[in-house]
Amino acid sequence: MSQQHIDVWKQSAAAFDQRWQAVQQDQWQAQSNCDGWNVQELCDHAVGAQVAFAGPVVGAEIAEGASWPEVNAAISSALEQPGVLEGMIDHPAMGTVPKAMIFGIAATDMLIHSWDLARSIGADEQLPAEAVSACYSGLQMMPDEMRFADGRFKPGTECADDADEQTKMIAFSGRQI
């Protein structure tokens, strides 16, 4: 199970990295797909979530103010440690939970923000299917009080019953398709 979490995080990180590298200089201050955030703020949030959640779970050493490439490299390196996602971790809002659970939430946040970033800069919005499937499944299991706490997600939006899984995940996370 923890190898699947690692694989999904790596796919989510690759998706985010692809979009992050595609941001043009004149796009950083443009309004993003996320209300109230420009593209820079969206990226700062996405990277900050990895520093706050994924990094501590895997014991990654990340310098304060690290850039996305530095954060990505530190977490990726930490993932090479055998059994890195085994065991439990204390989380301020959730109590003692499996490390893989927190890591999965971090991967989901990054994957959805990869889509937000793509939508914001006009890049390819297609996300890795395996990561979409795993993250969508995790989102559906998340209790509403956790999903909607602190403005994490808005209530889901409508999409067609026969929509593909990525569209369903994006709509479920409250994004307008």
C-alpha positions in Angstrom: 0.0 0.0 0.0 2.7 2.5 0.8 4.4 1.9 -2.5 1.1 2.9 -4.2 1.1 6.1 -2.2 4.7 6.8 -3.2 3.9 6.1 -6.9 0.8 8.4 -6.8 2.8 11.2 -5.1 5.5 10.9 -7.8 2.9 11.0 -10.5 1.3 14.1 -8.9 4.6 15.8 -8.4 5.5 15.1 -12.1 2.2 16.6 -13.2 2.7 19.7 -11.0 6.3 20.0 -12.1 5.3 19.9 -15.8 2.8 22.8 -15.3 5.1 24.7 -12.9 7.8 24.7 -15.6 5.3 25.9 -18.2 4.5 29.1 -16.4 5.6 32.1 -18.4 7.1 35.1 -16.7 4.0 37.2 -17.4 1.6 34.6 -16.0 2.9 34.5 -12.4 0.8 37.5 -11.4 -2.3 36.5 -13.5 -5.5 35.5 -11.7 -5.6 31.8 -11.2 -8.4 29.3 -11.4 -8.7 29.5 -7.6 -10.7 32.5 -6.3 -8.5 35.1 -4.7 -5.2 33.7 -5.8 -2.9 34.6 -8.6 -0.7 31.9 -10.2 2.2 32.6 -7.9 0.0 32.3 -4.8 -1.6 29.1 -6.1 1.9 27.6 -6.6 3.1 28.9 -3.2 0.1 27.2 -1.6 0.7 23.9 -3.4 4.4 23.9 -2.6 3.7 25.0 1.0 1.3 22.0 1.5 4.0 19.6 0.4 6.4 21.3 2.9 3.9 21.1 5.7 2.4 17.7 5.1 4.5 15.5 2.8 7.9 16.6 4.0 7.5 15.9 7.7 5.8 12.5 7.0 8.8 11.2 5.1 11.5 13.1 7.1 12.5 15.3 4.2 14.9 18.1 5.2 13.6 21.2 3.5 15.1 24.6 4.0 12.7 27.5 4.9 11.7 29.3 1.7 12.7 26.4 -0.6 11.6 26.5 -4.2 9.5 23.9 -5.8 12.5 22.1 -7.4 14.2 21.9 -4.0 11.0 20.7 -2.3 10.4 18.1 -5.0 14.1 16.9 -4.8 14.0 16.7 -1.0 10.8 14.7 -0.8 11.8 12.5 -3.7 15.1 11.7 -2.0 13.4 10.9 1.3 11.1 8.5 -0.5 14.1 6.3 -1.2 14.3 5.3 2.4 12.9 1.8 3.0 9.6 1.8 4.9 9.4 5.6 4.8 5.6 5.5 5.0 5.2 2.7 7.5 3.8 3.6 10.9 1.8 6.4 12.4 2.2 10.2 12.8 0.6 12.7 15.0 -1.4 15.3 13.1 -2.8 18.4 14.9 -6.3 18.1 13.3 -6.6 14.4 12.9 -4.8 12.9 15.8 -2.6 9.8 15.4 -3.1 8.5 11.8 -1.1 6.4 9.3 1.7 8.2 7.6 0.4 7.0 4.2 -2.9 8.7 4.9 -1.4 12.2 5.3 0.9 11.5 2.4 -2.1 10.6 0.3 -3.8 13.8 1.2 -0.7 15.8 0.2 -0.6 14.0 -3.2 -4.3 14.7 -3.8 -3.8 18.4 -3.0 -0.9 18.6 -5.4 -2.7 16.7 -8.2 -5.8 19.0 -8.0 -3.6 22.1 -7.9 -1.8 20.7 -11.0 -5.2 20.9 -12.8 -5.8 24.4 -11.3 -2.4 25.5 -12.5 -3.0 24.0 -16.0 -6.4 25.7 -16.3 -4.9 29.0 -15.1 -2.1 29.1 -17.6 -3.7 27.3 -20.6 -1.6 24.2 -20.3 -2.5 20.6 -20.8 -5.1 19.7 -18.1 -4.9 15.9 -18.5 -3.6 14.3 -15.3 -2.1 10.8 -14.8 -5.0 8.3 -14.7 -3.6 6.1 -11.9 -3.1 9.2 -9.6 -6.6 10.5 -10.5 -8.2 7.2 -9.6 -6.3 6.9 -6.3 -6.9 10.5 -5.3 -10.5 10.6 -6.3 -11.1 7.4 -4.2 -9.4 9.1 -1.2 -11.4 12.3 -1.6 -14.7 10.3 -1.6 -13.7 8.6 1.7 -12.8 11.9 3.3 -15.5 13.0 5.8 -17.3 16.3 4.7 -16.2 18.0 7.9 -12.6 17.4 6.9 -13.1 18.1 3.2 -14.8 21.5 3.8 -12.8 22.6 6.9 -10.7 25.7 6.6 -11.8 26.3 3.0 -10.0 23.2 1.7 -12.7 22.4 -0.8 -16.0 23.8 -2.0 -19.0 21.6 -2.3 -18.9 19.5 -5.5 -20.2 20.9 -8.8 -22.3 19.1 -11.3 -20.9 17.0 -14.1 -22.4 14.4 -16.4 -22.9 10.9 -15.0 -20.9 9.5 -17.8 -18.0 11.9 -17.3 -14.5 10.5 -17.1 -12.9 10.0 -13.7 -10.8 13.1 -13.9 -13.8 15.3 -14.6 -15.6 13.6 -11.7 -12.7 14.2 -9.3 -12.3 17.9 -10.4 -16.1 18.5 -10.0 -16.1 16.6 -6.7 -13.4 19.0 -5.4 -15.6 22.0 -6.1 -14.0 23.2 -9.3 -16.0 24.5 -12.3 -15.4 22.3 -15.3 
